[in-house]
Amino acid sequence: MAQRWYSIKEAADRLGVSHDTVSRLVERGELPAIRVSKRIVRIPVPAFEFYASGRTPTQRRVVRRSVEQPRPIAPEERISDLAPV
Amino acid sequence: MRLTDRGLDSHLAGIANLLDRYGVSLDGGALTVEEATAGARTLDIRGFLPDGRRPSRAVLEIRETWLPAGPGVFERAEYVYELLDGERDFRRAFHLHDRDWFERHFLVVVHEHCERPIGTERCAHYEGTPVRDAFAGVFVLVDAWTTDSPECSSLRCLRT
């Protein structure tokens, strides 16, 4: 399986910047990361690649669609199918 | 949290923005809010985390139902935040739906799912903690995806 996350050090090495710089990017939310504990931060590889590419999020239109009934939110879990407890 | 219709549009756009920033490829172009006749609003957004395969087998889905909570405002009533990680044959999900049924049977309103391999589970519902909003939902799903060796054994089954 390919690597799924980078540590701050790995991200810093790949960007060619310091550990502190990456920590600041994470703190400011510019580089999305998962804080596992006070000391451990995982930077998802896709998030890192998106940031490193210099891309920006796509601006998307929001459209409205009228429906008779709202769709069941968890159709895979129909209550009628759940075993009685 | 209560949102107006315009706020719901911004909410949905904000989720898409966050997913983009996490490197999730989204399905389709425009984002859709479904408006039911009785007033409910449903948001559904689905994307793929790059797992090195084409097409990706890591599907992430955010679904929410918002109900009218006063004139022109809506409140989130149900949610499904779901990860299917095909590469590792792992499912992780955070749910709030059918509130009455769950309260009656388990005295809780939220539950979780965890399957590895997908289709196998120790119990139908696991105890869960409420997920604050869709942004936290994205966070918990990406967290599950980045976990090195996901497993379900630390979760507690819901019991009456």
gemmi code that builds the backbone of each chain (N, CA, C; Angstrom):
import gemmi

chains = {
    "A": [
        ("MET", (0.823, -1.201, 0.000), (0.000, 0.000, 0.000), (0.861, 1.257, 0.000)),
        ("ALA", (0.490, 2.225, -0.800), (1.252, 3.476, -0.853), (1.114, 4.230, 0.470)),
        ("GLN", (2.088, 5.062, 0.723), (2.051, 5.860, 1.955), (0.835, 6.792, 1.923)),
        ("ARG", (0.139, 6.887, 3.042), (-1.085, 7.694, 3.073), (-0.907, 9.024, 3.784)),
        ("TRP", (0.129, 9.136, 4.571), (0.315, 10.406, 5.273), (1.800, 10.680, 5.463)),
        ("TYR", (2.090, 11.952, 5.650), (3.461, 12.379, 5.940), (3.507, 12.975, 7.339)),
        ("SER", (4.651, 12.804, 7.957), (4.896, 13.540, 9.200), (5.274, 14.974, 8.828)),
        ("ILE", (5.355, 15.817, 9.833), (5.760, 17.203, 9.568), (7.168, 17.224, 8.971)),
        ("LYS", (8.039, 16.373, 9.477), (9.405, 16.342, 8.956), (9.424, 15.908, 7.485)),
        ("GLU", (8.637, 14.880, 7.178), (8.603, 14.423, 5.777), (8.057, 15.520, 4.859)),
        ("ALA", (7.004, 16.195, 5.331), (6.437, 17.270, 4.510), (7.454, 18.392, 4.343)),
        ("ALA", (8.162, 18.713, 5.420), (9.174, 19.780, 5.351), (10.272, 19.405, 4.356)),
        ("ASP", (10.722, 18.172, 4.407), (11.771, 17.720, 3.475), (11.290, 17.830, 2.034)),
        ("ARG", (10.047, 17.422, 1.815), (9.535, 17.442, 0.446), (9.327, 18.851, -0.070)),
        ("LEU", (8.940, 19.761, 0.826), (8.731, 21.146, 0.388), (10.039, 21.938, 0.392)),
        ("GLY", (11.065, 21.388, 1.036), (12.337, 22.111, 1.134), (12.259, 23.297, 2.070)),
        ("VAL", (11.447, 23.157, 3.106), (11.324, 24.228, 4.109), (11.579, 23.617, 5.487)),
        ("SER", (11.553, 24.454, 6.495), (11.861, 23.961, 7.840), (10.646, 23.279, 8.477)),
        ("HIS", (10.936, 22.509, 9.499), (9.907, 21.878, 10.321), (8.954, 22.940, 10.865)),
        ("ASP", (9.513, 24.046, 11.349), (8.671, 25.109, 11.929), (7.731, 25.713, 10.886)),
        ("THR", (8.221, 25.854, 9.686), (7.371, 26.429, 8.627), (6.166, 25.532, 8.375)),
        ("VAL", (6.403, 24.236, 8.296), (5.272, 23.323, 8.070), (4.334, 23.345, 9.271)),
        ("SER", (4.897, 23.392, 10.463), (4.038, 23.462, 11.665), (3.139, 24.686, 11.609)),
        ("ARG", (3.703, 25.790, 11.159), (2.886, 27.013, 11.060), (1.803, 26.865, 9.996)),
        ("LEU", (2.136, 26.243, 8.877), (1.120, 26.025, 7.828), (-0.029, 25.187, 8.369)),
        ("VAL", (0.327, 24.198, 9.175), (-0.700, 23.334, 9.768), (-1.521, 24.133, 10.780)),
        ("GLU", (-0.832, 24.897, 11.621), (-1.540, 25.684, 12.644), (-2.521, 26.663, 12.007)),
        ("ARG", (-2.093, 27.254, 10.892), (-2.957, 28.247, 10.229), (-4.037, 27.592, 9.379)),
        ("GLY", (-3.994, 26.273, 9.264), (-5.003, 25.567, 8.479), (-4.734, 25.622, 6.983)),
        ("GLU", (-3.568, 26.125, 6.589), (-3.269, 26.201, 5.152), (-2.923, 24.828, 4.602)),
        ("LEU", (-2.372, 24.018, 5.444), (-2.049, 22.640, 5.058), (-2.901, 21.727, 5.945)),
        ("PRO", (-3.957, 21.161, 5.384), (-4.856, 20.341, 6.214), (-4.123, 19.142, 6.805)),
        ("ALA", (-4.368, 18.888, 8.049), (-3.667, 17.806, 8.737), (-4.590, 17.185, 9.771)),
        ("ILE", (-4.178, 16.051, 10.257), (-4.927, 15.360, 11.313), (-4.055, 15.388, 12.554)),
        ("ARG", (-4.570, 16.026, 13.590), (-3.792, 16.039, 14.836), (-4.199, 14.825, 15.645)),
        ("VAL", (-3.317, 13.855, 15.718), (-3.611, 12.604, 16.409), (-3.445, 12.792, 17.913)),
        ("SER", (-2.457, 13.551, 18.303), (-2.243, 13.883, 19.704), (-1.498, 15.215, 19.717)),
        ("LYS", (-1.160, 15.648, 20.905), (-0.503, 16.955, 21.001), (0.791, 16.972, 20.172)),
        ("ARG", (1.447, 15.826, 20.105), (2.751, 15.794, 19.434), (2.720, 15.160, 18.051)),
        ("ILE", (1.664, 14.440, 17.770), (1.654, 13.702, 16.495), (0.647, 14.321, 15.528)),
        ("VAL", (1.163, 14.677, 14.370), (0.327, 15.258, 13.323), (0.516, 14.429, 12.059)),
        ("ARG", (-0.600, 14.037, 11.436), (-0.510, 13.334, 10.157), (-1.006, 14.273, 9.058)),
        ("ILE", (-0.211, 14.401, 8.036), (-0.614, 15.211, 6.888), (-0.999, 14.230, 5.772)),
        ("PRO", (-2.275, 14.140, 5.447), (-2.678, 13.181, 4.411), (-1.943, 13.491, 3.102)),
        ("VAL", (-1.445, 12.469, 2.454), (-0.686, 12.680, 1.218), (-1.506, 13.448, 0.179)),
        ("PRO", (-2.800, 13.124, -0.036), (-3.556, 13.895, -1.030), (-3.652, 15.383, -0.665)),
        ("ALA", (-3.790, 15.683, 0.631), (-3.850, 17.081, 1.055), (-2.504, 17.758, 0.812)),
        ("PHE", (-1.436, 17.032, 1.107), (-0.105, 17.585, 0.875), (0.087, 17.870, -0.618)),
        ("GLU", (-0.300, 16.925, -1.445), (-0.095, 17.102, -2.888), (-0.941, 18.246, -3.436)),
        ("PHE", (-2.134, 18.381, -2.902), (-2.983, 19.496, -3.341), (-2.307, 20.813, -2.978)),
        ("TYR", (-1.817, 20.897, -1.760), (-1.144, 22.125, -1.324), (0.119, 22.375, -2.149)),
        ("ALA", (0.925, 21.338, -2.298), (2.217, 21.504, -2.978), (2.036, 21.872, -4.451)),
        ("SER", (0.907, 21.474, -5.031), (0.679, 21.775, -6.448), (0.316, 23.240, -6.665)),
        ("GLY", (-0.012, 23.921, -5.581), (-0.405, 25.325, -5.705), (-1.835, 25.503, -6.195)),
        ("ARG", (-2.562, 24.400, -6.305), (-3.950, 24.518, -6.770), (-4.813, 25.172, -5.692)),
        ("THR", (-5.943, 25.669, -6.109), (-6.906, 26.223, -5.154), (-8.222, 25.471, -5.333)),
        ("PRO", (-9.042, 25.436, -4.283), (-10.313, 24.716, -4.402), (-11.172, 25.261, -5.544)),
        ("THR", (-11.900, 24.378, -6.185), (-12.784, 24.761, -7.290), (-14.000, 25.508, -6.741)),
        ("GLN", (-14.361, 26.576, -7.398), (-15.599, 27.272, -7.027), (-16.754, 26.567, -7.741)),
        ("ARG", (-17.681, 26.027, -6.979), (-18.785, 25.272, -7.593), (-20.121, 25.957, -7.352)),
        ("ARG", (-20.976, 25.818, -8.334), (-22.335, 26.336, -8.183), (-23.134, 25.424, -7.261)),
        ("VAL", (-24.027, 25.998, -6.504), (-24.983, 25.188, -5.741), (-26.333, 25.347, -6.424)),
        ("VAL", (-26.933, 24.210, -6.786), (-28.240, 24.280, -7.437), (-29.276, 23.634, -6.524)),
        ("ARG", (-30.507, 24.015, -6.733), (-31.624, 23.492, -5.930), (-32.469, 22.560, -6.786)),
        ("ARG", (-32.908, 21.478, -6.170), (-33.784, 20.552, -6.890), (-34.966, 20.226, -5.984)),
        ("SER", (-36.154, 20.352, -6.530), (-37.359, 20.053, -5.744), (-37.669, 18.566, -5.815)),
        ("VAL", (-38.022, 18.014, -4.693), (-38.409, 16.605, -4.642), (-39.658, 16.489, -3.772)),
        ("GLU", (-40.420, 15.429, -4.012), (-41.631, 15.212, -3.215), (-41.276, 14.906, -1.769)),
        ("GLN", (-40.440, 13.893, -1.619), (-40.063, 13.397, -0.298), (-38.545, 13.458, -0.164)),
        ("PRO", (-38.048, 13.745, 1.026), (-36.601, 13.649, 1.188), (-36.156, 12.198, 1.057)),
        ("ARG", (-35.013, 11.992, 0.423), (-34.489, 10.625, 0.328), (-34.130, 10.125, 1.709)),
        ("PRO", (-34.350, 8.847, 1.999), (-33.878, 8.311, 3.286), (-32.373, 8.528, 3.375)),
        ("ILE", (-31.910, 8.967, 4.512), (-30.500, 9.324, 4.603), (-29.595, 8.097, 4.734)),
        ("ALA", (-30.154, 7.012, 5.248), (-29.354, 5.795, 5.373), (-30.150, 4.631, 4.803)),
        ("PRO", (-30.338, 4.613, 3.465), (-31.200, 3.573, 2.883), (-30.665, 2.166, 3.100)),
        ("GLU", (-29.359, 2.070, 3.329), (-28.761, 0.755, 3.563), (-29.143, 0.225, 4.933)),
        ("GLU", (-29.751, 1.080, 5.733), (-30.082, 0.689, 7.106), (-31.543, 1.006, 7.363)),
        ("ARG", (-32.431, 0.306, 6.694), (-33.843, 0.590, 6.892), (-34.269, 0.060, 8.261)),
        ("ILE", (-34.930, 0.910, 9.002), (-35.289, 0.535, 10.370), (-36.176, -0.706, 10.405)),
        ("SER", (-37.023, -0.854, 9.370), (-37.896, -2.023, 9.347), (-37.087, -3.319, 9.260)),
        ("ASP", (-35.830, -3.201, 8.747), (-35.000, -4.391, 8.624), (-34.171, -4.669, 9.878)),
        ("LEU", (-34.139, -3.697, 10.756), (-33.277, -3.891, 11.931), (-33.924, -4.897, 12.880)),
        ("ALA", (-33.115, -5.757, 13.360), (-33.646, -6.792, 14.256), (-34.167, -6.169, 15.531)),
        ("PRO", (-35.307, -6.650, 16.030), (-35.763, -6.138, 17.320), (-34.774, -6.468, 18.408)),
        ("VAL", (-34.693, -5.615, 19.369), (-33.696, -5.841, 20.431), (-34.372, -6.409, 21.644)),
    ],
    "B": [
        ("MET", (-26.603, 24.263, 15.481), (-26.355, 25.260, 14.449), (-27.580, 25.373, 13.558)),
        ("ARG", (-27.997, 26.603, 13.308), (-29.126, 26.844, 12.414), (-28.656, 27.655, 11.214)),
        ("LEU", (-29.190, 27.306, 10.066), (-28.777, 27.998, 8.846), (-29.994, 28.380, 8.026)),
        ("THR", (-29.875, 29.480, 7.334), (-30.894, 29.854, 6.357), (-30.624, 29.072, 5.068)),
        ("ASP", (-31.500, 29.241, 4.100), (-31.263, 28.578, 2.815), (-29.943, 29.034, 2.208)),
        ("ARG", (-29.696, 30.324, 2.276), (-28.443, 30.831, 1.733), (-27.256, 30.262, 2.524)),
        ("GLY", (-27.458, 30.157, 3.848), (-26.406, 29.578, 4.688), (-26.140, 28.116, 4.344)),
        ("LEU", (-27.206, 27.402, 3.984), (-27.025, 25.997, 3.583), (-26.200, 25.892, 2.304)),
        ("ASP", (-26.462, 26.813, 1.372), (-25.660, 26.809, 0.146), (-24.178, 27.033, 0.489)),
        ("SER", (-23.919, 27.981, 1.371), (-22.529, 28.269, 1.754), (-21.912, 27.084, 2.486)),
        ("HIS", (-22.733, 26.452, 3.312), (-22.293, 25.273, 4.065), (-21.839, 24.184, 3.099)),
        ("LEU", (-22.669, 23.915, 2.095), (-22.337, 22.867, 1.127), (-21.083, 23.240, 0.333)),
        ("ALA", (-21.005, 24.486, -0.087), (-19.813, 24.929, -0.828), (-18.570, 24.825, 0.061)),
        ("GLY", (-18.747, 25.109, 1.343), (-17.616, 25.023, 2.279), (-17.128, 23.587, 2.457)),
        ("ILE", (-18.070, 22.649, 2.479), (-17.677, 21.235, 2.593), (-16.877, 20.834, 1.348)),
        ("ALA", (-17.382, 21.238, 0.169), (-16.680, 20.895, -1.079), (-15.283, 21.505, -1.088)),
        ("ASN", (-15.197, 22.723, -0.602), (-13.898, 23.403, -0.530), (-12.927, 22.624, 0.361)),
        ("LEU", (-13.429, 22.197, 1.503), (-12.564, 21.440, 2.431), (-12.142, 20.104, 1.810)),
        ("LEU", (-13.094, 19.434, 1.161), (-12.756, 18.154, 0.517), (-11.685, 18.362, -0.559)),
        ("ASP", (-11.832, 19.420, -1.334), (-10.799, 19.746, -2.329), (-9.436, 19.864, -1.650)),
        ("ARG", (-9.413, 20.573, -0.538), (-8.142, 20.834, 0.144), (-7.555, 19.559, 0.747)),
        ("TYR", (-8.405, 18.582, 1.017), (-7.894, 17.294, 1.483), (-7.543, 16.382, 0.312)),
        ("GLY", (-7.672, 16.904, -0.901), (-7.281, 16.114, -2.075), (-8.326, 15.118, -2.525)),
        ("VAL", (-9.570, 15.334, -2.100), (-10.659, 14.432, -2.496), (-11.208, 14.887, -3.856)),
        ("SER", (-11.316, 13.955, -4.802), (-11.898, 14.294, -6.109), (-13.399, 14.144, -6.015)),
        ("LEU", (-14.112, 15.202, -6.315), (-15.565, 15.162, -6.136), (-16.275, 14.676, -7.390)),
        ("ASP", (-17.394, 14.000, -7.132), (-18.295, 13.551, -8.194), (-18.969, 14.767, -8.826)),
        ("GLY", (-19.048, 14.815, -10.122), (-19.882, 15.809, -10.784), (-19.410, 17.237, -10.631)),
        ("GLY", (-20.140, 18.146, -11.226), (-19.745, 19.547, -11.200), (-20.470, 20.342, -10.137)),
        ("ALA", (-21.753, 20.639, -10.392), (-22.504, 21.472, -9.455), (-22.839, 20.696, -8.185)),
        ("LEU", (-23.075, 21.420, -7.133), (-23.491, 20.832, -5.861), (-25.004, 20.995, -5.766)),
        ("THR", (-25.662, 20.006, -5.175), (-27.128, 20.039, -5.173), (-27.692, 20.013, -3.755)),
        ("VAL", (-28.648, 20.890, -3.538), (-29.472, 20.824, -2.330), (-30.856, 20.382, -2.774)),
        ("GLU", (-31.329, 19.284, -2.210), (-32.687, 18.837, -2.535), (-33.680, 19.458, -1.561)),
        ("GLU", (-34.743, 20.013, -2.136), (-35.780, 20.649, -1.318), (-37.026, 19.789, -1.375)),
        ("ALA", (-37.396, 19.199, -0.255), (-38.612, 18.381, -0.242), (-39.822, 19.279, -0.009)),
        ("THR", (-40.951, 18.777, -0.476), (-42.173, 19.572, -0.397), (-42.460, 20.028, 1.037)),
        ("ALA", (-42.234, 19.144, 2.003), (-42.545, 19.497, 3.394), (-41.465, 20.378, 4.036)),
        ("GLY", (-40.415, 20.686, 3.284), (-39.444, 21.648, 3.806), (-38.061, 21.111, 4.095)),
        ("ALA", (-37.924, 19.786, 4.176), (-36.596, 19.233, 4.489), (-35.607, 19.561, 3.374)),
        ("ARG", (-34.376, 19.739, 3.754), (-33.287, 19.964, 2.798), (-32.292, 18.823, 2.948)),
        ("THR", (-31.844, 18.281, 1.822), (-30.870, 17.189, 1.875), (-29.627, 17.562, 1.079)),
        ("LEU", (-28.490, 17.370, 1.690), (-27.200, 17.594, 1.036), (-26.521, 16.250, 0.892)),
        ("ASP", (-25.876, 16.049, -0.228), (-25.205, 14.769, -0.472), (-23.982, 15.066, -1.323)),
        ("ILE", (-22.831, 14.761, -0.805), (-21.615, 15.038, -1.555), (-20.676, 13.839, -1.415)),
        ("ARG", (-20.117, 13.426, -2.543), (-19.380, 12.176, -2.580), (-18.094, 12.398, -3.344)),
        ("GLY", (-17.028, 11.792, -2.879), (-15.762, 11.968, -3.571), (-14.839, 10.788, -3.336)),
        ("PHE", (-13.689, 10.875, -3.953), (-12.734, 9.766, -3.935), (-11.382, 10.249, -3.450)),
        ("LEU", (-10.840, 9.506, -2.510), (-9.469, 9.791, -2.085), (-8.524, 9.015, -2.992)),
        ("PRO", (-7.479, 9.660, -3.475), (-6.566, 8.945, -4.374), (-5.846, 7.833, -3.629)),
        ("ASP", (-6.027, 6.605, -4.080), (-5.373, 5.488, -3.398), (-4.388, 4.783, -4.330)),
        ("GLY", (-4.057, 5.469, -5.432), (-3.089, 4.898, -6.364), (-3.731, 3.999, -7.403)),
        ("ARG", (-5.039, 3.809, -7.323), (-5.732, 2.979, -8.309), (-6.602, 3.864, -9.192)),
        ("ARG", (-6.871, 3.396, -10.387), (-7.792, 4.109, -11.287), (-8.870, 3.142, -11.743)),
        ("PRO", (-10.124, 3.362, -11.370), (-10.553, 4.448, -10.511), (-10.215, 4.159, -9.053)),
        ("SER", (-10.227, 5.209, -8.272), (-9.954, 5.050, -6.844), (-11.022, 4.180, -6.193)),
        ("ARG", (-10.621, 3.424, -5.205), (-11.597, 2.588, -4.491), (-11.854, 3.105, -3.088)),
        ("ALA", (-11.454, 4.339, -2.844), (-11.691, 4.943, -1.525), (-12.762, 6.012, -1.674)),
        ("VAL", (-13.963, 5.692, -1.239), (-15.109, 6.576, -1.420), (-15.469, 7.224, -0.095)),
        ("LEU", (-15.672, 8.509, -0.161), (-16.023, 9.250, 1.045), (-17.339, 9.973, 0.760)),
        ("GLU", (-18.281, 9.893, 1.689), (-19.592, 10.478, 1.441), (-20.087, 11.252, 2.658)),
        ("ILE", (-20.633, 12.414, 2.357), (-21.218, 13.276, 3.389), (-22.679, 13.481, 3.012)),
        ("ARG", (-23.592, 13.081, 3.898), (-25.026, 13.295, 3.646), (-25.634, 13.925, 4.892)),
        ("GLU", (-26.458, 14.908, 4.686), (-27.132, 15.543, 5.832), (-28.570, 15.869, 5.455)),
        ("THR", (-29.461, 15.733, 6.417), (-30.830, 16.225, 6.257), (-31.034, 17.355, 7.260)),
        ("TRP", (-31.558, 18.442, 6.759), (-31.846, 19.603, 7.594), (-33.358, 19.828, 7.585)),
        ("LEU", (-33.921, 20.072, 8.762), (-35.370, 20.283, 8.861), (-35.662, 21.717, 9.279)),
        ("PRO", (-36.830, 22.219, 8.878), (-37.199, 23.574, 9.287), (-37.209, 23.686, 10.812)),
        ("ALA", (-36.614, 24.757, 11.307), (-36.534, 24.950, 12.756), (-37.075, 26.319, 13.148)),
        ("GLY", (-37.800, 26.930, 12.257), (-38.337, 28.263, 12.490), (-38.467, 28.927, 11.126)),
        ("PRO", (-39.000, 30.121, 11.129), (-39.201, 30.772, 9.826), (-37.872, 30.983, 9.097)),
        ("GLY", (-37.730, 30.301, 7.979), (-36.556, 30.519, 7.120), (-35.262, 29.919, 7.639)),
        ("VAL", (-35.325, 29.124, 8.704), (-34.087, 28.533, 9.210), (-34.218, 27.010, 9.327)),
        ("PHE", (-33.076, 26.369, 9.250), (-33.028, 24.902, 9.241), (-31.989, 24.431, 10.247)),
        ("GLU", (-32.234, 23.230, 10.736), (-31.322, 22.637, 11.707), (-30.976, 21.231, 11.220)),
        ("ARG", (-29.703, 20.853, 11.381), (-29.321, 19.500, 10.954), (-30.035, 18.479, 11.830)),
        ("ALA", (-30.756, 17.557, 11.188), (-31.511, 16.554, 11.936), (-30.884, 15.176, 11.828)),
        ("GLU", (-30.261, 14.895, 10.687), (-29.678, 13.567, 10.459), (-28.378, 13.732, 9.684)),
        ("TYR", (-27.496, 12.775, 9.869), (-26.286, 12.787, 9.044), (-25.757, 11.379, 8.834)),
        ("VAL", (-25.011, 11.255, 7.761), (-24.247, 10.042, 7.468), (-22.894, 10.502, 6.949)),
        ("TYR", (-21.845, 10.178, 7.671), (-20.490, 10.468, 7.207), (-19.821, 9.113, 7.040)),
        ("GLU", (-19.411, 8.807, 5.838), (-19.116, 7.421, 5.505), (-17.834, 7.284, 4.692)),
        ("LEU", (-17.007, 6.318, 5.043), (-15.805, 6.000, 4.268), (-15.849, 4.533, 3.879)),
        ("LEU", (-15.685, 4.270, 2.581), (-15.489, 2.899, 2.104), (-14.089, 2.849, 1.508)),
        ("ASP", (-13.222, 2.141, 2.162), (-11.829, 2.061, 1.723), (-11.635, 0.694, 1.051)),
        ("GLY", (-11.836, 0.679, -0.271), (-11.793, -0.588, -1.004), (-10.436, -1.256, -0.966)),
        ("GLU", (-9.393, -0.453, -0.919), (-8.053, -1.030, -0.946), (-7.802, -1.893, 0.291)),
        ("ARG", (-8.274, -1.415, 1.415), (-8.049, -2.167, 2.659), (-9.293, -2.918, 3.112)),
        ("ASP", (-10.341, -2.862, 2.272), (-11.571, -3.565, 2.590), (-12.086, -3.138, 3.969)),
        ("PHE", (-12.263, -1.854, 4.113), (-12.570, -1.268, 5.416), (-13.703, -0.259, 5.252)),
        ("ARG", (-14.684, -0.357, 6.140), (-15.751, 0.641, 6.161), (-15.792, 1.303, 7.526)),
        ("ARG", (-15.934, 2.620, 7.507), (-16.084, 3.354, 8.759), (-17.188, 4.378, 8.542)),
        ("ALA", (-18.113, 4.456, 9.484), (-19.233, 5.361, 9.281), (-19.700, 5.949, 10.607)),
        ("PHE", (-20.200, 7.164, 10.528), (-20.688, 7.902, 11.696), (-22.096, 8.358, 11.346)),
        ("HIS", (-23.069, 7.875, 12.120), (-24.466, 8.071, 11.732), (-25.317, 8.718, 12.831)),
        ("LEU", (-26.234, 9.550, 12.375), (-27.365, 9.989, 13.193), (-28.584, 9.962, 12.278)),
        ("HIS", (-29.482, 9.023, 12.540), (-30.722, 8.934, 11.760), (-31.705, 8.082, 12.562)),
        ("ASP", (-32.969, 8.144, 12.177), (-33.996, 7.371, 12.885), (-33.843, 7.544, 14.393)),
        ("ARG", (-33.810, 8.778, 14.782), (-33.533, 9.150, 16.169), (-34.443, 8.422, 17.162)),
        ("ASP", (-35.749, 8.394, 16.853), (-36.696, 7.788, 17.802), (-36.394, 6.308, 18.021)),
        ("TRP", (-36.123, 5.626, 16.908), (-35.854, 4.183, 17.002), (-34.617, 3.924, 17.858)),
        ("PHE", (-33.570, 4.685, 17.642), (-32.337, 4.456, 18.394), (-32.495, 4.842, 19.862)),
        ("GLU", (-33.252, 5.910, 20.104), (-33.477, 6.288, 21.501), (-34.283, 5.207, 22.223)),
        ("ARG", (-35.260, 4.687, 21.508), (-36.125, 3.685, 22.133), (-35.346, 2.392, 22.417)),
        ("HIS", (-34.494, 2.013, 21.511), (-33.792, 0.729, 21.646), (-32.472, 0.827, 22.393)),
        ("PHE", (-31.781, 1.927, 22.234), (-30.424, 1.996, 22.793), (-30.204, 3.201, 23.710)),
        ("LEU", (-31.202, 4.071, 23.813), (-31.083, 5.284, 24.620), (-29.987, 6.214, 24.108)),
        ("VAL", (-29.692, 6.112, 22.867), (-28.707, 7.019, 22.261), (-29.257, 7.517, 20.923)),
        ("VAL", (-28.663, 8.575, 20.430), (-29.124, 9.074, 19.130), (-28.098, 8.848, 18.025)),
        ("VAL", (-26.857, 8.636, 18.388), (-25.842, 8.434, 17.339), (-25.259, 7.028, 17.447)),
        ("HIS", (-24.728, 6.566, 16.340), (-24.033, 5.276, 16.357), (-22.979, 5.284, 15.263)),
        ("GLU", (-22.139, 4.266, 15.269), (-21.072, 4.165, 14.283), (-21.075, 2.766, 13.675)),
        ("HIS", (-20.399, 2.662, 12.559), (-20.195, 1.365, 11.914), (-18.713, 1.186, 11.652)),
        ("CYS", (-18.282, -0.056, 11.729), (-16.888, -0.360, 11.455), (-16.847, -1.786, 10.924)),
        ("GLU", (-16.299, -1.954, 9.757), (-16.241, -3.302, 9.156), (-14.885, -3.495, 8.503)),
        ("ARG", (-14.237, -4.545, 8.830), (-13.035, -4.959, 8.118), (-12.897, -6.457, 8.269)),
        ("PRO", (-13.104, -7.213, 7.178), (-13.477, -6.797, 5.824), (-14.899, -6.232, 5.776)),
        ("ILE", (-15.167, -5.463, 4.716), (-16.502, -4.899, 4.541), (-17.512, -6.037, 4.457)),
        ("GLY", (-18.614, -5.856, 5.172), (-19.648, -6.897, 5.176), (-19.579, -7.772, 6.410)),
        ("THR", (-18.513, -7.624, 7.163), (-18.427, -8.378, 8.415), (-18.392, -7.366, 9.565)),
        ("GLU", (-19.089, -7.658, 10.590), (-19.087, -6.759, 11.747), (-19.429, -7.566, 12.992)),
        ("ARG", (-18.849, -7.129, 14.085), (-19.078, -7.819, 15.352), (-20.482, -7.534, 15.859)),
        ("CYS", (-20.970, -6.319, 15.591), (-22.342, -5.983, 15.957), (-22.852, -4.930, 14.978)),
        ("ALA", (-24.154, -4.809, 14.917), (-24.756, -3.971, 13.881), (-24.471, -2.486, 14.087)),
        ("HIS", (-24.355, -2.076, 15.352), (-24.120, -0.663, 15.640), (-23.134, -0.548, 16.786)),
        ("TYR", (-22.242, 0.377, 16.655), (-21.292, 0.644, 17.733), (-21.646, 1.961, 18.422)),
        ("GLU", (-21.267, 2.038, 19.684), (-21.430, 3.303, 20.391), (-20.652, 4.383, 19.660)),
        ("GLY", (-21.223, 5.566, 19.659), (-20.531, 6.638, 18.957), (-20.608, 7.938, 19.712)),
        ("THR", (-19.860, 8.890, 19.249), (-19.969, 10.230, 19.804), (-20.489, 11.135, 18.694)),
        ("PRO", (-21.277, 12.128, 19.061), (-21.836, 12.997, 18.022), (-20.724, 13.691, 17.236)),
        ("VAL", (-20.934, 13.807, 15.948), (-19.984, 14.544, 15.107), (-20.545, 15.955, 14.958)),
        ("ARG", (-19.748, 16.925, 15.340), (-20.234, 18.307, 15.489), (-20.882, 18.840, 14.209)),
        ("ASP", (-20.231, 18.644, 13.107), (-20.776, 19.137, 11.840), (-20.063, 18.416, 10.693)),
        ("ALA", (-20.400, 18.787, 9.478), (-19.829, 18.089, 8.319), (-18.318, 18.298, 8.216)),
        ("PHE", (-17.857, 19.421, 8.704), (-16.413, 19.681, 8.625), (-15.671, 18.703, 9.550)),
        ("ALA", (-16.240, 18.516, 10.725), (-15.671, 17.495, 11.622), (-15.870, 16.111, 11.013)),
        ("GLY", (-16.952, 15.938, 10.262), (-17.201, 14.662, 9.584), (-16.102, 14.346, 8.577)),
        ("VAL", (-15.714, 15.339, 7.802), (-14.604, 15.142, 6.854), (-13.349, 14.752, 7.625)),
        ("PHE", (-13.132, 15.434, 8.717), (-11.935, 15.182, 9.528), (-11.898, 13.738, 10.032)),
        ("VAL", (-13.006, 13.247, 10.584), (-12.983, 11.882, 11.138), (-12.826, 10.834, 10.035)),
        ("LEU", (-13.361, 11.131, 8.863), (-13.222, 10.171, 7.761), (-11.789, 10.143, 7.226)),
        ("VAL", (-11.209, 11.310, 7.075), (-9.817, 11.344, 6.590), (-8.901, 10.736, 7.652)),
        ("ASP", (-9.234, 10.990, 8.896), (-8.472, 10.371, 9.988), (-8.526, 8.844, 9.862)),
        ("ALA", (-9.723, 8.318, 9.613), (-9.858, 6.856, 9.457), (-9.059, 6.368, 8.256)),
        ("TRP", (-9.075, 7.146, 7.176), (-8.373, 6.735, 5.953), (-6.855, 6.721, 6.160)),
        ("THR", (-6.355, 7.659, 6.972), (-4.905, 7.737, 7.168), (-4.414, 6.807, 8.288)),
        ("THR", (-5.344, 6.223, 9.033), (-4.922, 5.307, 10.093), (-4.158, 4.136, 9.485)),
        ("ASP", (-2.996, 3.824, 10.059), (-2.123, 2.831, 9.423), (-2.738, 1.444, 9.339)),
        ("SER", (-3.329, 1.009, 10.420), (-3.879, -0.336, 10.397), (-5.268, -0.325, 11.031)),
        ("PRO", (-6.261, 0.042, 10.247), (-7.586, 0.214, 10.843), (-8.157, -1.102, 11.359)),
        ("GLU", (-8.781, -1.031, 12.490), (-9.485, -2.208, 12.998), (-10.604, -1.745, 13.914)),
        ("CYS", (-11.500, -2.637, 14.216), (-12.741, -2.256, 14.877), (-12.809, -2.741, 16.331)),
        ("SER", (-11.778, -3.438, 16.772), (-11.921, -4.146, 18.047), (-12.036, -3.217, 19.260)),
        ("SER", (-11.583, -1.984, 19.127), (-11.645, -1.104, 20.297), (-13.030, -0.479, 20.465)),
        ("LEU", (-13.898, -0.649, 19.482), (-15.228, -0.044, 19.571), (-16.149, -0.904, 20.437)),
        ("ARG", (-17.153, -0.254, 21.013), (-18.093, -0.974, 21.890), (-19.437, -1.114, 21.205)),
        ("CYS", (-19.964, -2.306, 21.261), (-21.274, -2.549, 20.648), (-22.365, -1.833, 21.431)),
        ("LEU", (-23.361, -1.367, 20.712), (-24.534, -0.809, 21.373), (-25.373, -1.945, 21.936)),
        ("ARG", (-25.723, -1.835, 23.175), (-26.580, -2.838, 23.807), (-27.703, -2.104, 24.527)),
        ("THR", (-28.807, -2.766, 24.673), (-29.904, -2.143, 25.409), (-29.575, -2.155, 26.891)),
    ],
}
model = gemmi.Model(1)
for chain_id, residues in chains.items():
    chain = gemmi.Chain(chain_id)
    for i, (resn, *xyz) in enumerate(residues, 1):
        res = gemmi.Residue()
        res.name, res.seqid = resn, gemmi.SeqId(i, " ")
        for name, pos in zip(("N", "CA", "C"), xyz):
            atom = gemmi.Atom()
            atom.name, atom.element = name, gemmi.Element(name[0])
            atom.pos, atom.b_iso = gemmi.Position(*pos), 0.0
            res.add_atom(atom)
        chain.add_residue(res)
    model.add_chain(chain)
structure = gemmi.Structure()
structure.add_model(model)
structure.setup_entities()
